[in-house]
Amino acid sequence: MQVASARFGAIALFFALLGSVCAGELHYLADRDGSAVQAVSNAAPSELVDASGHLLWSVAYDPHADHVYWSDLANGAIRRCNSDGTSVTTVVQRAGAVYRGIVPDGRHNRLYYLDSESNTLNVAAMDGSDETVLLSGLRRPNDLALDPLNGKLYLTDSGQDKVICCDTNGGGEQTVLSGAAIDGVWGIALIPERGEMYLSAHGTNAILRAGLDGSALTNLVTGMETPRGLTADPHHQSLYWVEAESGSVYSAKLDGSESAAIMTNTFPGSRGLVSYESTDRDGDLLPDTWEIAQFGSLDQAGSDDYDGDLLSNLAEHLFGSSPTNSGDTMPLIMTEGLQDHGSGPVPTITLCYEERLDAWVSYATRYRTNLLAGSWALFTNTVDSVLTNVSGEAGTRIITIDASQFDGNAPHFFRVDGDL
């Protein structure tokens, strides 16, 4: 914290917020009728794996090993390949199994999956060894999602019209949503940083949103025809899903706006779809090149604090400090002075910090007079705001604020946020 006087102080607090990166999204799709795993880029599909003799259902992607997984219902198997379609391998196989939702957690060498024949949630190592049943007594579970921030798994059970949550070890099971509003609940996607889940329900033919605790259930998109596989891309702030009856792939913004078919009548009968941002394959808001340069792998998340300095990896990325050096924290420099803009000298506060040029994040400076009560407010009178010394992906932001708007008898605290 940089304190300029007894009246004013600068405090650096940052949030791991989501935004929209201007780069291409990629999709993997389980093309059931076409018996192929498809890779889709810019709405153009290309066959990744010929899956003749398979009955395709779910598809998943592990950015850590760059593997694509899919379920083969015809042979009771979960298979995987490299992202270029090579090295097809059977990971799990059991006669009569009906594997549906799949979630690879490459950071922790765990593969989670649902079996709608035994009505169980299972976990195994990424190579299929050490299989364990985490939950039983389900009734036609369909899709599965991981909340790595809170160590939770969420699954849809269309036989009971429920969304069920549990710890990654199977403990703490609870029903967070149930009833007619989610009739035929199928696909599920999470954006834990926003505290939100998204659902596709073929009984109501709708795409829905709720809090991770099941609160504030809202219809986002209605009038669909059997929506099934659902995925969320936080970087484009978009949802994608497959309409199984028509075989079309749809997208919409996270608030349900701009809903449109991006591919029509292409993959009839398809159930599974996964999408991700091409420059951040693990979806943690850290560009892959930066993450690998800093940590040597994709194993760190944006919400992690590698160097233990109380700044998340994402905050260090956004504000230009080192995520591997606890002595290098983001400086927010503040000075006071007087400036004359033609009508006499005006008391001013100047704030200086490093700012990235990425289009998906904006920066906001806020203040408050009590750190224990009230809320942070935006400034109403900024004299000047200049981005200087631009080099590569970042520059120095200098903001000059008219200090006469503040009560000189009260303490003031300032912070800079990386906002949507």
C-alpha positions in Angstrom: 0.0 0.0 0.0 1.3 3.4 -1.0 0.1 6.2 1.4 0.5 9.8 0.2 -0.9 11.6 3.2 -3.0 11.2 6.3 -6.1 11.8 4.2 -5.5 9.6 1.2 -4.3 6.1 0.7 -4.0 3.7 -2.2 -4.9 0.1 -1.8 -4.4 -2.5 -4.5 -7.1 -5.1 -4.6 -7.8 -7.2 -7.7 -10.4 -9.6 -8.9 -10.1 -12.6 -11.2 -12.9 -11.4 -13.5 -13.9 -12.8 -16.9 -13.8 -11.2 -20.3 -13.9 -11.8 -24.0 -10.6 -12.5 -25.8 -10.5 -11.7 -29.5 -9.2 -15.0 -30.7 -10.7 -18.1 -32.3 -12.7 -20.7 -30.4 -12.3 -24.4 -31.0 -14.9 -27.1 -30.6 -14.8 -30.8 -30.4 -18.0 -32.6 -31.1 -19.2 -36.2 -30.7 -21.0 -36.7 -34.1 -23.1 -39.7 -33.3 -24.9 -40.3 -36.6 -21.7 -39.6 -38.5 -19.7 -42.0 -36.3 -16.8 -39.5 -36.0 -15.2 -37.2 -33.5 -15.2 -33.8 -35.2 -12.9 -30.8 -34.7 -14.6 -27.6 -35.6 -12.9 -24.3 -36.1 -14.6 -21.2 -37.6 -17.7 -23.3 -38.1 -15.8 -25.6 -40.4 -15.8 -29.3 -39.2 -13.0 -31.7 -39.9 -13.0 -35.4 -38.9 -10.6 -36.0 -36.1 -11.3 -39.7 -35.5 -13.3 -42.2 -37.6 -15.4 -43.8 -34.8 -17.2 -46.4 -36.9 -18.6 -49.1 -34.7 -18.8 -46.7 -31.8 -22.0 -45.1 -30.4 -20.6 -41.6 -29.6 -22.0 -39.7 -26.6 -19.8 -37.3 -24.6 -16.6 -35.5 -25.5 -14.1 -33.8 -23.3 -10.7 -32.1 -23.6 -7.6 -32.2 -21.4 -5.3 -29.2 -22.1 -2.5 -30.5 -19.9 -1.8 -33.6 -22.1 -3.6 -32.2 -25.1 -6.0 -35.2 -25.2 -9.5 -35.5 -26.5 -11.8 -38.0 -24.7 -15.1 -39.5 -25.9 -17.5 -42.2 -24.7 -18.3 -45.2 -26.9 -21.6 -46.6 -25.7 -21.6 -49.5 -28.3 -18.6 -51.0 -26.6 -18.8 -49.7 -23.0 -15.7 -47.7 -23.4 -14.1 -44.3 -22.9 -11.4 -43.6 -25.4 -8.9 -40.8 -26.0 -6.6 -39.5 -28.7 -4.1 -36.6 -29.2 -5.7 -33.4 -30.4 -4.5 -34.2 -33.9 -6.5 -37.5 -33.9 -3.4 -39.7 -33.5 -2.8 -42.4 -30.8 -6.3 -43.6 -30.2 -6.4 -45.4 -26.8 -9.0 -47.2 -24.8 -8.9 -45.7 -21.2 -11.8 -47.4 -19.5 -13.9 -50.3 -20.7 -16.6 -52.5 -19.1 -19.1 -54.6 -20.8 -22.6 -53.1 -20.6 -21.4 -49.7 -19.3 -23.1 -46.6 -20.6 -20.6 -43.8 -20.1 -21.9 -40.3 -20.5 -20.5 -37.2 -18.9 -16.6 -37.1 -18.8 -14.4 -34.6 -17.0 -10.6 -34.9 -17.2 -8.7 -33.1 -14.4 -5.1 -33.2 -15.8 -3.8 -31.1 -12.9 -4.5 -33.9 -10.4 -4.4 -37.0 -12.7 -8.0 -37.7 -12.3 -10.7 -38.7 -14.8 -14.4 -38.3 -13.7 -17.2 -40.0 -15.6 -20.8 -41.1 -15.3 -22.2 -44.6 -16.0 -25.9 -44.5 -16.7 -26.1 -48.3 -16.6 -24.9 -48.6 -13.0 -26.1 -45.1 -12.2 -22.8 -44.1 -10.7 -20.3 -41.3 -10.6 -16.8 -42.7 -11.0 -13.2 -41.6 -10.8 -10.0 -43.1 -12.1 -6.5 -42.1 -12.9 -6.0 -40.6 -16.4 -4.9 -43.9 -17.7 -8.0 -45.7 -16.3 -6.4 -47.3 -13.4 -7.6 -47.2 -9.8 -11.3 -46.8 -10.6 -13.5 -45.9 -7.7 -17.2 -45.2 -7.4 -17.8 -41.8 -5.8 -21.7 -41.7 -5.9 -24.3 -44.4 -6.5 -28.1 -44.4 -6.5 -28.4 -42.0 -9.4 -31.0 -42.4 -12.1 -30.0 -41.7 -15.6 -27.1 -39.2 -15.0 -26.1 -37.4 -18.2 -23.5 -34.7 -17.9 -20.8 -33.7 -15.5 -18.8 -30.5 -14.7 -15.9 -29.7 -12.4 -15.6 -26.6 -10.2 -11.8 -26.5 -9.5 -12.0 -23.3 -7.4 -14.2 -24.9 -4.8 -13.3 -28.6 -5.3 -16.8 -29.6 -6.4 -18.4 -31.8 -9.1 -21.8 -31.0 -10.5 -23.9 -33.6 -12.4 -27.3 -33.6 -14.1 -29.6 -36.5 -13.4 -32.5 -36.4 -15.9 -34.2 -39.5 -14.3 -34.8 -37.4 -11.2 -34.8 -33.9 -12.8 -32.0 -32.9 -10.5 -28.6 -31.2 -10.4 -26.5 -32.8 -7.8 -23.3 -31.4 -6.3 -20.6 -33.2 -4.3 -16.9 -32.9 -3.3 -14.3 -34.3 -5.7 -13.9 -37.2 -3.2 -17.7 -37.9 -3.4 -18.5 -36.4 0.0 -20.9 -33.6 0.8 -23.5 -34.7 -1.7 -26.5 -32.3 -2.1 -29.2 -31.5 -4.5 -28.9 -27.9 -5.6 -31.8 -27.9 -8.2 -34.8 -30.1 -8.8 -38.3 -30.0 -10.2 -40.3 -29.2 -13.3 -38.3 -26.1 -14.2 -35.4 -28.3 -15.1 -37.4 -31.1 -16.7 -35.1 -33.3 -18.8 -32.0 -31.6 -17.5 -29.1 -32.7 -19.7 -26.0 -30.6 -20.3 -24.2 -28.6 -17.6 -21.4 -26.0 -17.8 -19.8 -23.9 -15.1 -18.0 -20.7 -14.8 -16.9 -20.8 -11.1 -15.3 -17.3 -11.2 -18.7 -15.9 -11.9 -20.4 -18.3 -9.4 -22.7 -19.5 -12.2 -23.9 -22.8 -13.8 -25.6 -23.2 -17.1 -28.0 -26.0 -18.1 -29.7 -27.4 -21.1 -33.1 -29.1 -20.5 -34.7 -31.0 -23.3 -38.0 -31.3 -21.4 -38.5 -27.6 -21.4 -36.4 -27.0 -24.5 -34.5 -24.2 -22.8 -31.0 -23.1 -21.8 -31.0 -21.9 -18.2 -28.6 -20.2 -15.7 -28.4 -20.4 -11.9 -26.0 -19.7 -9.1 -23.7 -22.6 -8.1 -26.0 -23.0 -5.1 -29.0 -23.3 -7.3 -30.3 -19.8 -6.6 -31.8 -17.4 -9.2 -32.8 -20.0 -11.8 -33.4 -18.2 -15.0 -34.4 -19.2 -18.6 -31.9 -17.7 -21.0 -32.9 -19.2 -24.3 -36.2 -20.9 -25.0 -37.8 -22.5 -28.1 -35.0 -24.9 -28.7 -35.5 -28.5 -29.9 -33.9 -31.1 -27.6 -30.8 -29.1 -26.6 -28.2 -31.5 -25.2 -24.4 -31.0 -25.0 -23.6 -27.6 -23.5 -20.3 -25.8 -22.9 -19.2 -22.4 -21.7 -16.4 -20.3 -23.1 -15.6 -17.5 -20.6 -13.2 -15.7 -23.0 -15.9 -15.0 -25.6 -18.5 -14.8 -22.8 -20.5 -17.3 -24.8 -22.4 -20.5 -24.5 -22.5 -23.3 -27.1 -24.8 -26.2 -27.3 -26.0 -28.9 -29.7 -29.7 -29.2 -30.7 -29.9 -32.9 -31.1 -33.1 -33.1 -33.1 -31.9 -30.8 -35.9 -28.2 -31.4 -35.5 -27.5 -27.7 -35.3 -24.9 -26.0 -33.1 -26.0 -22.8 -31.4 -24.3 -20.1 -29.5 -25.4 -17.2 -27.3 -23.9 -14.7 -24.9 -23.9 -15.6 -21.2 -27.0 -13.6 -20.6 -28.9 -15.5 -23.4 -28.7 -12.7 -25.9 -27.5 -13.0 -29.5 -28.7 -16.6 -29.7 -28.1 -18.0 -33.2 -27.3 -21.2 -35.0 -23.6 -21.2 -36.1 -23.9 -24.6 -37.9 -27.2 -25.9 -39.1 -28.4 -29.5 -39.7 -24.8 -30.8 -39.6 -24.7 -33.3 -36.6 -28.1 -34.8 -36.1 -28.4 -36.9 -32.9 -25.3 -35.5 -31.4 -25.1 -35.2 -27.6 -21.6 -34.0 -26.7 -19.8 -30.7 -27.3 -16.8 -29.0 -25.7 -15.4 -25.6 -26.6 -12.4 -23.6 -25.5 -10.4 -20.4 -26.3 -7.5 -21.3 -28.5 -4.9 -19.1 -26.7 -6.0 -20.3 -23.3 -6.8 -24.0 -23.6 -7.4 -24.6 -19.9 -9.8 -21.7 -19.5 -8.1 -20.1 -16.5 -7.7 -16.6 -18.1 -3.9 -16.9 -18.3 -2.6 -17.0 -21.9 -0.9 -20.3 -22.4 2.4 -18.7 -23.6 2.6 -16.5 -20.5 1.7 -19.3 -18.2 4.3 -21.7 -19.7 6.9 -18.9 -19.6 6.2 -18.2 -15.9 5.6 -21.7 -14.6 6.8 -24.2 -17.2 3.4 -25.8 -17.6 -0.4 -25.1 -17.6 -0.7 -26.5 -14.1 -1.3 -23.2 -12.4 -4.8 -21.6 -12.4 -5.5 -17.9 -12.6 -7.0 -18.0 -9.1 -3.9 -19.7 -7.6 -1.2 -17.6 -5.8 2.1 -19.4 -6.8 4.4 -17.1 -4.8 2.2 -16.6 -1.8 2.2 -12.8 -1.9 -1.7 -12.5 -1.7 -2.0 -11.6 -5.3 -3.5 -14.2 -7.6 -1.7 -15.3 -10.7 -4.3 -13.5 -12.8 -3.8 -10.3 -10.8 0.0 -10.5 -11.4 -0.7 -11.0 -15.1 -3.1 -8.1 -15.4 -0.9 -5.7 -13.5 2.6 -6.7 -14.7 4.2 -8.1 -11.5 6.0 -11.4 -11.3 3.8 -14.4 -10.2 7.0 -16.3 -9.1 8.6 -13.6 -6.9 6.8 -12.7 -3.7 8.9 -9.5 -3.5 7.5 -8.2 -6.8 4.0 -7.0 -6.2 2.0 -4.6 -8.3 2.9 -1.0 -7.4 0.0 1.5 -7.2 1.8 4.8 -6.9 -0.2 7.9 -5.7 0.9 11.5 -5.4 -1.0 14.7 -4.5 -0.5 18.1 -6.1 -2.1 21.2 -7.7 -2.9 21.7 -11.4 -4.2 24.8 -13.1 -6.5 24.2 -16.0 -7.4 27.9 -16.7 -9.7 28.6 -13.7 -7.1 28.5 -11.0 -5.2 25.7 -9.2 -7.2 22.5 -8.5 -6.0 19.9 -5.9 -5.4 16.7 -7.7 -4.5 13.1 -7.0 -2.4 11.2 -9.5 -2.5 7.3 -9.7 0.0 5.3 -11.7 0.0 1.6 -12.5 0.8 -0.9 -15.2 -2.1 -1.9 -17.5 -2.3 -4.7 -20.1 -3.5 -3.9 -23.6 -5.7 -7.1 -23.9 -9.1 -6.3 -25.2 -10.9 -8.7 -22.9 -10.3 -6.7 -19.7 -10.9 -3.1 -18.7 -9.6 -1.2 -15.7 -11.5 0.8 -13.2 -10.3 3.0 -10.3 -12.6 3.2 -7.3 -12.6 4.8 -3.8 -14.2 4.5 -0.4 -13.9 6.2 3.0 -14.4 3.2 5.2 -12.8 -0.2 4.6 -15.2 -1.9 7.0 -18.5 -0.6 5.6 -20.0 0.8 2.4 -19.1 0.0 -1.1 -16.4 1.1 -3.6 -17.5 4.0 -5.8 -16.2 5.0 -9.2 -14.7 8.5 -9.6 -17.0 11.2 -11.0 -14.4 13.7 -12.0 -11.2 12.5 -13.7 -9.1 15.4 -15.0 -6.9 13.2 -17.3 -6.1 9.6 -18.1 -3.1 8.7 -20.3 -1.6 5.4 -21.3 2.1 6.0 -21.9 5.3 4.0 -22.6 3.4 1.3 -24.5 5.7 -1.6 -25.1 4.5 -5.0 -26.3 1.4 -6.0 -24.4 1.4 -3.4 -21.6 1.7 0.2 -20.8 1.7 2.7 -17.9 -1.6 4.3 -17.0 -1.5 7.7 -15.4 -4.8 9.0 -14.0 -5.3 12.5 -12.6 -8.3 13.0 -10.4 -9.9 16.2 -9.1 -9.4 15.9 -5.4 -11.9 18.7 -4.6 -14.7 16.1 -4.9 -13.6 14.4 -1.7 -14.2 15.4 1.9 -10.9 16.7 3.2 -11.8 15.7 6.7 -12.3 12.0 5.9 -9.8 9.3 5.0 -10.0 8.0 1.5 -8.8 4.7 0.0 -8.3 3.9 -3.7 -8.0 0.7 -5.6 -7.7 -0.5 -9.2 -9.8 -3.4 -10.5 -9.5 -5.5 -13.7 -13.1 -5.5 -14.7 -15.3 -7.1 -17.4 
